[in-house]
Structure formats: structure tokens, C-alpha cells
Amino acid sequence: MGAIVLAAALTGCIVAPVPPPGVVVPPGVVYVAPTYAVPGPGYVWRYHPEHGWGWHHPESGWHRGWR
């Protein structure tokens, strides 16, 4: 009986995280939440077409040197 309850509890839908207001998710791209805190003032969480999601600053560019 316990195995049936466990199997029923583990089946279901996987819900994708909802991006916060202001984050633009391009069509066909899955939103991935940041894994570390914002590196400084002015950075926004943005999608990079080659590297995926990362922190971007309008003047400093991508955090960790993405181009």
C-alpha cells in the first residue's frame, strides 16, 4: 500500500519557474532563475543567445566576461 501512495505522490506535472516582473523570456527559451545574488547595482538577469541566462549591466556588460 505504501508503494502505491509513494508512486501517486511522485507523479504529476513539473512546473517551470515564473520569471519576476521585468525579465523578458524570448520565445522558445526556458527561464532559469539565478543561482547567486546580483553582483552589484544596475545588473539585470537576462538571456544571452550563446551562454544562456546571466547577469548583465548596461554599461559594464555581462558579469564574468561574456561577450
N, C-alpha and C positions, 0 to 999 in steps of 0.2 A: 504494500500500500504506500509506503514511504517513497519508493522509487517513482510511482505514478505522480505523486504530488510534486516531487522534485522536477520531473520531466515537464509537467504542466507549468511549473513556475519559471523554468528556463526557456520556454518557447514564447515567442512574441516578436514585437516589432523593435527594430533598432531606430531610435530617434536621433536624427542629426542635430548638433547644437545649433541654436539660433544665434545669428550674429547680432552684436549690440547695435543700437542706432548709430548711423553714420558710416558703418562698414559696408562697402559695396562688394558684392559677390558676383563675379562675372558668370554668364550663362555656362552651364556645364561644369562648374567648379564647385567642389565641396568645401564648405567653410571649416577651417581648423582653428581652434582657439589658441591664443598664445600659451607657451609653456613657461615663460618667465616674465617678470614685470617689465613695464615700459622703461626703456633705457634712459629716458630724460624728457624734459618738457618739449612739446612740439611733435613728438613721434606719434604716428598713427599706424594701426595694424592694417596692412594692405597686401594684396596679392601680386606676386612677381611672376610673369609668364614662364620663366625658366627655373626659378628656385622655389616657388610656392609662396606660402604665407610668411610675412616678416614685418619687422618694424621699419617704417620709412619716415624720414624727416624732409620737409620741403626744401631746406637749404643744405643739409648735411648728406642727404641721400639715404641709402639703405644701411641699416645697422649691420655690423660685421662685414662690411665691404662689398656687398653685392653690387653689380652694375647692370 
